[in-house]
Amino acid sequence: MFAKFAKTLNEFFFTTEDQERESYLGKSVDFVDLEHRIHAFEMNHQPITLYSDGAPRN
């Protein structure tokens, strides 16, 4: 009974967007990744995909 109440209360306070943000940030593997994800979310609310050709840069 308490679990159902807690779930209902959680759904009341957190919207789908909040849940998506928390899920996205929760998937970070370390602190640096978390900072990048926070920055990406603040900039455009979508993850940034970095592309690299693998060529060394001088």
PDB file with one MODEL, atoms N, CA, C and O in Angstrom:
MODEL        1
ATOM      1  N   MET A   1       0.822  -1.189   0.000  1.00  0.00           N
ATOM      2  CA  MET A   1       0.000   0.000   0.000  1.00  0.00           C
ATOM      3  C   MET A   1       0.870   1.259   0.000  1.00  0.00           C
ATOM      4  O   MET A   1       0.615   2.199  -0.752  1.00  0.00           O
ATOM      5  N   PHE A   2       1.901   1.266   0.853  1.00  0.00           N
ATOM      6  CA  PHE A   2       2.771   2.434   0.905  1.00  0.00           C
ATOM      7  C   PHE A   2       3.535   2.608  -0.403  1.00  0.00           C
ATOM      8  O   PHE A   2       3.752   3.734  -0.851  1.00  0.00           O
ATOM      9  N   ALA A   3       3.942   1.501  -1.015  1.00  0.00           N
ATOM     10  CA  ALA A   3       4.685   1.581  -2.280  1.00  0.00           C
ATOM     11  C   ALA A   3       3.827   2.232  -3.360  1.00  0.00           C
ATOM     12  O   ALA A   3       4.318   3.061  -4.126  1.00  0.00           O
ATOM     13  N   LYS A   4       2.563   1.866  -3.424  1.00  0.00           N
ATOM     14  CA  LYS A   4       1.665   2.447  -4.417  1.00  0.00           C
ATOM     15  C   LYS A   4       1.468   3.939  -4.158  1.00  0.00           C
ATOM     16  O   LYS A   4       1.444   4.742  -5.091  1.00  0.00           O
ATOM     17  N   PHE A   5       1.327   4.303  -2.879  1.00  0.00           N
ATOM     18  CA  PHE A   5       1.180   5.712  -2.517  1.00  0.00           C
ATOM     19  C   PHE A   5       2.434   6.499  -2.889  1.00  0.00           C
ATOM     20  O   PHE A   5       2.341   7.603  -3.425  1.00  0.00           O
ATOM     21  N   ALA A   6       3.606   5.930  -2.603  1.00  0.00           N
ATOM     22  CA  ALA A   6       4.867   6.601  -2.916  1.00  0.00           C
ATOM     23  C   ALA A   6       5.016   6.782  -4.429  1.00  0.00           C
ATOM     24  O   ALA A   6       5.473   7.828  -4.888  1.00  0.00           O
ATOM     25  N   LYS A   7       4.629   5.760  -5.205  1.00  0.00           N
ATOM     26  CA  LYS A   7       4.715   5.857  -6.664  1.00  0.00           C
ATOM     27  C   LYS A   7       3.789   6.949  -7.189  1.00  0.00           C
ATOM     28  O   LYS A   7       4.177   7.731  -8.056  1.00  0.00           O
ATOM     29  N   THR A   8       2.572   7.003  -6.667  1.00  0.00           N
ATOM     30  CA  THR A   8       1.610   8.027  -7.084  1.00  0.00           C
ATOM     31  C   THR A   8       2.114   9.415  -6.722  1.00  0.00           C
ATOM     32  O   THR A   8       2.004  10.347  -7.519  1.00  0.00           O
ATOM     33  N   LEU A   9       2.661   9.553  -5.532  1.00  0.00           N
ATOM     34  CA  LEU A   9       3.206  10.836  -5.093  1.00  0.00           C
ATOM     35  C   LEU A   9       4.381  11.260  -5.961  1.00  0.00           C
ATOM     36  O   LEU A   9       4.510  12.434  -6.309  1.00  0.00           O
ATOM     37  N   ASN A  10       5.235  10.310  -6.308  1.00  0.00           N
ATOM     38  CA  ASN A  10       6.383  10.589  -7.172  1.00  0.00           C
ATOM     39  C   ASN A  10       5.922  11.056  -8.550  1.00  0.00           C
ATOM     40  O   ASN A  10       6.475  12.011  -9.096  1.00  0.00           O
ATOM     41  N   GLU A  11       4.925  10.400  -9.109  1.00  0.00           N
ATOM     42  CA  GLU A  11       4.401  10.796 -10.416  1.00  0.00           C
ATOM     43  C   GLU A  11       3.768  12.177 -10.364  1.00  0.00           C
ATOM     44  O   GLU A  11       3.779  12.901 -11.359  1.00  0.00           O
ATOM     45  N   PHE A  12       3.226  12.544  -9.236  1.00  0.00           N
ATOM     46  CA  PHE A  12       2.610  13.856  -9.084  1.00  0.00           C
ATOM     47  C   PHE A  12       3.660  14.967  -9.112  1.00  0.00           C
ATOM     48  O   PHE A  12       3.442  16.021  -9.711  1.00  0.00           O
ATOM     49  N   PHE A  13       4.788  14.727  -8.468  1.00  0.00           N
ATOM     50  CA  PHE A  13       5.805  15.768  -8.356  1.00  0.00           C
ATOM     51  C   PHE A  13       6.773  15.814  -9.530  1.00  0.00           C
ATOM     52  O   PHE A  13       7.328  16.872  -9.825  1.00  0.00           O
ATOM     53  N   PHE A  14       6.986  14.697 -10.200  1.00  0.00           N
ATOM     54  CA  PHE A  14       7.934  14.663 -11.307  1.00  0.00           C
ATOM     55  C   PHE A  14       7.189  14.459 -12.612  1.00  0.00           C
ATOM     56  O   PHE A  14       6.418  13.512 -12.768  1.00  0.00           O
ATOM     57  N   THR A  15       7.431  15.357 -13.537  1.00  0.00           N
ATOM     58  CA  THR A  15       6.821  15.240 -14.856  1.00  0.00           C
ATOM     59  C   THR A  15       7.667  14.309 -15.724  1.00  0.00           C
ATOM     60  O   THR A  15       8.756  13.899 -15.322  1.00  0.00           O
ATOM     61  N   THR A  16       7.177  13.987 -16.881  1.00  0.00           N
ATOM     62  CA  THR A  16       7.898  13.111 -17.797  1.00  0.00           C
ATOM     63  C   THR A  16       9.238  13.721 -18.194  1.00  0.00           C
ATOM     64  O   THR A  16      10.236  13.006 -18.290  1.00  0.00           O
ATOM     65  N   GLU A  17       9.272  15.023 -18.423  1.00  0.00           N
ATOM     66  CA  GLU A  17      10.530  15.678 -18.799  1.00  0.00           C
ATOM     67  C   GLU A  17      11.550  15.565 -17.671  1.00  0.00           C
ATOM     68  O   GLU A  17      12.730  15.321 -17.920  1.00  0.00           O
ATOM     69  N   ASP A  18      11.102  15.742 -16.444  1.00  0.00           N
ATOM     70  CA  ASP A  18      12.010  15.595 -15.310  1.00  0.00           C
ATOM     71  C   ASP A  18      12.544  14.173 -15.220  1.00  0.00           C
ATOM     72  O   ASP A  18      13.725  13.968 -14.940  1.00  0.00           O
ATOM     73  N   GLN A  19      11.684  13.198 -15.454  1.00  0.00           N
ATOM     74  CA  GLN A  19      12.109  11.803 -15.399  1.00  0.00           C
ATOM     75  C   GLN A  19      13.103  11.498 -16.509  1.00  0.00           C
ATOM     76  O   GLN A  19      14.074  10.774 -16.285  1.00  0.00           O
ATOM     77  N   GLU A  20      12.879  12.034 -17.692  1.00  0.00           N
ATOM     78  CA  GLU A  20      13.810  11.817 -18.796  1.00  0.00           C
ATOM     79  C   GLU A  20      15.165  12.448 -18.492  1.00  0.00           C
ATOM     80  O   GLU A  20      16.207  11.852 -18.762  1.00  0.00           O
ATOM     81  N   ARG A  21      15.147  13.652 -17.931  1.00  0.00           N
ATOM     82  CA  ARG A  21      16.401  14.324 -17.576  1.00  0.00           C
ATOM     83  C   ARG A  21      17.157  13.532 -16.519  1.00  0.00           C
ATOM     84  O   ARG A  21      18.365  13.330 -16.638  1.00  0.00           O
ATOM     85  N   GLU A  22      16.457  13.086 -15.494  1.00  0.00           N
ATOM     86  CA  GLU A  22      17.101  12.328 -14.433  1.00  0.00           C
ATOM     87  C   GLU A  22      17.660  11.007 -14.958  1.00  0.00           C
ATOM     88  O   GLU A  22      18.743  10.584 -14.552  1.00  0.00           O
ATOM     89  N   SER A  23      16.932  10.361 -15.851  1.00  0.00           N
ATOM     90  CA  SER A  23      17.399   9.113 -16.449  1.00  0.00           C
ATOM     91  C   SER A  23      18.650   9.363 -17.283  1.00  0.00           C
ATOM     92  O   SER A  23      19.621   8.611 -17.188  1.00  0.00           O
ATOM     93  N   TYR A  24      18.632  10.416 -18.099  1.00  0.00           N
ATOM     94  CA  TYR A  24      19.775  10.768 -18.943  1.00  0.00           C
ATOM     95  C   TYR A  24      20.999  11.084 -18.087  1.00  0.00           C
ATOM     96  O   TYR A  24      22.094  10.596 -18.365  1.00  0.00           O
ATOM     97  N   LEU A  25      20.819  11.892 -17.057  1.00  0.00           N
ATOM     98  CA  LEU A  25      21.949  12.245 -16.203  1.00  0.00           C
ATOM     99  C   LEU A  25      22.416  11.052 -15.381  1.00  0.00           C
ATOM    100  O   LEU A  25      23.606  10.925 -15.090  1.00  0.00           O
ATOM    101  N   GLY A  26      21.500  10.188 -15.009  1.00  0.00           N
ATOM    102  CA  GLY A  26      21.851   9.014 -14.213  1.00  0.00           C
ATOM    103  C   GLY A  26      22.669   7.984 -14.967  1.00  0.00           C
ATOM    104  O   GLY A  26      23.285   7.117 -14.349  1.00  0.00           O
ATOM    105  N   LYS A  27      22.688   8.060 -16.279  1.00  0.00           N
ATOM    106  CA  LYS A  27      23.454   7.116 -17.085  1.00  0.00           C
ATOM    107  C   LYS A  27      24.912   7.533 -17.241  1.00  0.00           C
ATOM    108  O   LYS A  27      25.677   6.845 -17.916  1.00  0.00           O
ATOM    109  N   SER A  28      25.307   8.635 -16.637  1.00  0.00           N
ATOM    110  CA  SER A  28      26.697   9.076 -16.749  1.00  0.00           C
ATOM    111  C   SER A  28      27.607   8.068 -16.053  1.00  0.00           C
ATOM    112  O   SER A  28      27.233   7.453 -15.054  1.00  0.00           O
ATOM    113  N   VAL A  29      28.805   7.915 -16.602  1.00  0.00           N
ATOM    114  CA  VAL A  29      29.728   6.912 -16.082  1.00  0.00           C
ATOM    115  C   VAL A  29      30.737   7.486 -15.091  1.00  0.00           C
ATOM    116  O   VAL A  29      31.323   6.742 -14.304  1.00  0.00           O
ATOM    117  N   ASP A  30      30.941   8.776 -15.122  1.00  0.00           N
ATOM    118  CA  ASP A  30      31.831   9.413 -14.160  1.00  0.00           C
ATOM    119  C   ASP A  30      31.454  10.888 -14.045  1.00  0.00           C
ATOM    120  O   ASP A  30      30.529  11.364 -14.703  1.00  0.00           O
ATOM    121  N   PHE A  31      32.186  11.592 -13.200  1.00  0.00           N
ATOM    122  CA  PHE A  31      31.865  12.992 -12.930  1.00  0.00           C
ATOM    123  C   PHE A  31      32.018  13.872 -14.171  1.00  0.00           C
ATOM    124  O   PHE A  31      31.208  14.772 -14.392  1.00  0.00           O
ATOM    125  N   VAL A  32      33.037  13.622 -14.971  1.00  0.00           N
ATOM    126  CA  VAL A  32      33.259  14.410 -16.188  1.00  0.00           C
ATOM    127  C   VAL A  32      32.110  14.191 -17.173  1.00  0.00           C
ATOM    128  O   VAL A  32      31.608  15.138 -17.779  1.00  0.00           O
ATOM    129  N   ASP A  33      31.706  12.943 -17.322  1.00  0.00           N
ATOM    130  CA  ASP A  33      30.578  12.629 -18.194  1.00  0.00           C
ATOM    131  C   ASP A  33      29.314  13.312 -17.692  1.00  0.00           C
ATOM    132  O   ASP A  33      28.529  13.831 -18.485  1.00  0.00           O
ATOM    133  N   LEU A  34      29.114  13.313 -16.372  1.00  0.00           N
ATOM    134  CA  LEU A  34      27.957  13.984 -15.792  1.00  0.00           C
ATOM    135  C   LEU A  34      27.975  15.474 -16.111  1.00  0.00           C
ATOM    136  O   LEU A  34      26.944  16.039 -16.476  1.00  0.00           O
ATOM    137  N   GLU A  35      29.126  16.113 -15.980  1.00  0.00           N
ATOM    138  CA  GLU A  35      29.226  17.539 -16.296  1.00  0.00           C
ATOM    139  C   GLU A  35      28.917  17.799 -17.772  1.00  0.00           C
ATOM    140  O   GLU A  35      28.234  18.769 -18.097  1.00  0.00           O
ATOM    141  N   HIS A  36      29.412  16.943 -18.665  1.00  0.00           N
ATOM    142  CA  HIS A  36      29.113  17.102 -20.092  1.00  0.00           C
ATOM    143  C   HIS A  36      27.624  16.943 -20.359  1.00  0.00           C
ATOM    144  O   HIS A  36      27.045  17.694 -21.144  1.00  0.00           O
ATOM    145  N   ARG A  37      27.008  15.971 -19.710  1.00  0.00           N
ATOM    146  CA  ARG A  37      25.582  15.751 -19.901  1.00  0.00           C
ATOM    147  C   ARG A  37      24.762  16.928 -19.371  1.00  0.00           C
ATOM    148  O   ARG A  37      23.790  17.341 -20.003  1.00  0.00           O
ATOM    149  N   ILE A  38      25.148  17.462 -18.223  1.00  0.00           N
ATOM    150  CA  ILE A  38      24.449  18.631 -17.676  1.00  0.00           C
ATOM    151  C   ILE A  38      24.570  19.801 -18.635  1.00  0.00           C
ATOM    152  O   ILE A  38      23.585  20.483 -18.917  1.00  0.00           O
ATOM    153  N   HIS A  39      25.769  20.033 -19.134  1.00  0.00           N
ATOM    154  CA  HIS A  39      25.997  21.137 -20.069  1.00  0.00           C
ATOM    155  C   HIS A  39      25.179  20.945 -21.339  1.00  0.00           C
ATOM    156  O   HIS A  39      24.555  21.887 -21.827  1.00  0.00           O
ATOM    157  N   ALA A  40      25.181  19.723 -21.875  1.00  0.00           N
ATOM    158  CA  ALA A  40      24.425  19.440 -23.099  1.00  0.00           C
ATOM    159  C   ALA A  40      22.935  19.658 -22.860  1.00  0.00           C
ATOM    160  O   ALA A  40      22.243  20.210 -23.715  1.00  0.00           O
ATOM    161  N   PHE A  41      22.448  19.236 -21.724  1.00  0.00           N
ATOM    162  CA  PHE A  41      21.034  19.399 -21.430  1.00  0.00           C
ATOM    163  C   PHE A  41      20.672  20.872 -21.285  1.00  0.00           C
ATOM    164  O   PHE A  41      19.630  21.311 -21.773  1.00  0.00           O
ATOM    165  N   GLU A  42      21.528  21.629 -20.616  1.00  0.00           N
ATOM    166  CA  GLU A  42      21.251  23.055 -20.429  1.00  0.00           C
ATOM    167  C   GLU A  42      21.298  23.817 -21.743  1.00  0.00           C
ATOM    168  O   GLU A  42      20.576  24.799 -21.912  1.00  0.00           O
ATOM    169  N   MET A  43      22.137  23.378 -22.677  1.00  0.00           N
ATOM    170  CA  MET A  43      22.271  24.092 -23.943  1.00  0.00           C
ATOM    171  C   MET A  43      21.067  23.878 -24.857  1.00  0.00           C
ATOM    172  O   MET A  43      20.587  24.830 -25.472  1.00  0.00           O
ATOM    173  N   ASN A  44      20.574  22.648 -24.956  1.00  0.00           N
ATOM    174  CA  ASN A  44      19.490  22.413 -25.906  1.00  0.00           C
ATOM    175  C   ASN A  44      18.561  21.268 -25.512  1.00  0.00           C
ATOM    176  O   ASN A  44      17.743  20.831 -26.322  1.00  0.00           O
ATOM    177  N   HIS A  45      18.672  20.790 -24.313  1.00  0.00           N
ATOM    178  CA  HIS A  45      17.812  19.720 -23.803  1.00  0.00           C
ATOM    179  C   HIS A  45      17.941  18.417 -24.577  1.00  0.00           C
ATOM    180  O   HIS A  45      17.083  17.541 -24.469  1.00  0.00           O
ATOM    181  N   GLN A  46      19.004  18.286 -25.354  1.00  0.00           N
ATOM    182  CA  GLN A  46      19.251  17.034 -26.054  1.00  0.00           C
ATOM    183  C   GLN A  46      20.727  16.695 -25.952  1.00  0.00           C
ATOM    184  O   GLN A  46      21.574  17.587 -25.931  1.00  0.00           O
ATOM    185  N   PRO A  47      21.036  15.407 -25.889  1.00  0.00           N
ATOM    186  CA  PRO A  47      22.446  15.022 -25.821  1.00  0.00           C
ATOM    187  C   PRO A  47      23.201  15.436 -27.079  1.00  0.00           C
ATOM    188  O   PRO A  47      22.656  15.419 -28.182  1.00  0.00           O
ATOM    189  N   ILE A  48      24.433  15.798 -26.896  1.00  0.00           N
ATOM    190  CA  ILE A  48      25.283  16.183 -28.013  1.00  0.00           C
ATOM    191  C   ILE A  48      26.103  14.964 -28.421  1.00  0.00           C
ATOM    192  O   ILE A  48      26.754  14.339 -27.584  1.00  0.00           O
ATOM    193  N   THR A  49      26.070  14.633 -29.682  1.00  0.00           N
ATOM    194  CA  THR A  49      26.868  13.537 -30.196  1.00  0.00           C
ATOM    195  C   THR A  49      28.104  14.133 -30.856  1.00  0.00           C
ATOM    196  O   THR A  49      28.004  14.965 -31.757  1.00  0.00           O
ATOM    197  N   LEU A  50      29.253  13.700 -30.397  1.00  0.00           N
ATOM    198  CA  LEU A  50      30.505  14.194 -30.965  1.00  0.00           C
ATOM    199  C   LEU A  50      30.990  13.193 -31.996  1.00  0.00           C
ATOM    200  O   LEU A  50      31.026  11.991 -31.734  1.00  0.00           O
ATOM    201  N   TYR A  51      31.355  13.679 -33.146  1.00  0.00           N
ATOM    202  CA  TYR A  51      31.855  12.831 -34.215  1.00  0.00           C
ATOM    203  C   TYR A  51      33.341  13.113 -34.389  1.00  0.00           C
ATOM    204  O   TYR A  51      33.783  14.261 -34.341  1.00  0.00           O
ATOM    205  N   SER A  52      34.082  12.070 -34.589  1.00  0.00           N
ATOM    206  CA  SER A  52      35.521  12.210 -34.798  1.00  0.00           C
ATOM    207  C   SER A  52      35.953  11.290 -35.941  1.00  0.00           C
ATOM    208  O   SER A  52      35.456  10.173 -36.078  1.00  0.00           O
ATOM    209  N   ASP A  53      36.878  11.777 -36.748  1.00  0.00           N
ATOM    210  CA  ASP A  53      37.376  10.940 -37.828  1.00  0.00           C
ATOM    211  C   ASP A  53      38.562  10.105 -37.365  1.00  0.00           C
ATOM    212  O   ASP A  53      39.081   9.298 -38.136  1.00  0.00           O
ATOM    213  N   GLY A  54      38.998  10.280 -36.129  1.00  0.00           N
ATOM    214  CA  GLY A  54      40.086   9.496 -35.595  1.00  0.00           C
ATOM    215  C   GLY A  54      41.452   9.984 -35.994  1.00  0.00           C
ATOM    216  O   GLY A  54      42.458   9.412 -35.575  1.00  0.00           O
ATOM    217  N   ALA A  55      41.517  11.044 -36.805  1.00  0.00           N
ATOM    218  CA  ALA A  55      42.816  11.583 -37.242  1.00  0.00           C
ATOM    219  C   ALA A  55      43.468  12.353 -36.087  1.00  0.00           C
ATOM    220  O   ALA A  55      42.795  13.096 -35.372  1.00  0.00           O
ATOM    221  N   PRO A  56      44.772  12.172 -35.912  1.00  0.00           N
ATOM    222  CA  PRO A  56      45.462  12.934 -34.868  1.00  0.00           C
ATOM    223  C   PRO A  56      45.488  14.421 -35.206  1.00  0.00           C
ATOM    224  O   PRO A  56      45.583  14.818 -36.368  1.00  0.00           O
ATOM    225  N   ARG A  57      45.401  15.209 -34.176  1.00  0.00           N
ATOM    226  CA  ARG A  57      45.408  16.660 -34.363  1.00  0.00           C
ATOM    227  C   ARG A  57      46.650  17.255 -33.746  1.00  0.00           C
ATOM    228  O   ARG A  57      47.028  16.898 -32.630  1.00  0.00           O
ATOM    229  N   ASN A  58      47.277  18.146 -34.453  1.00  0.00           N
ATOM    230  CA  ASN A  58      48.500  18.789 -33.965  1.00  0.00           C
ATOM    231  C   ASN A  58      48.205  20.101 -33.305  1.00  0.00           C
ATOM    232  O   ASN A  58      49.121  20.776 -32.836  1.00  0.00           O
TER     233      ASN A  58
ENDMDL
END
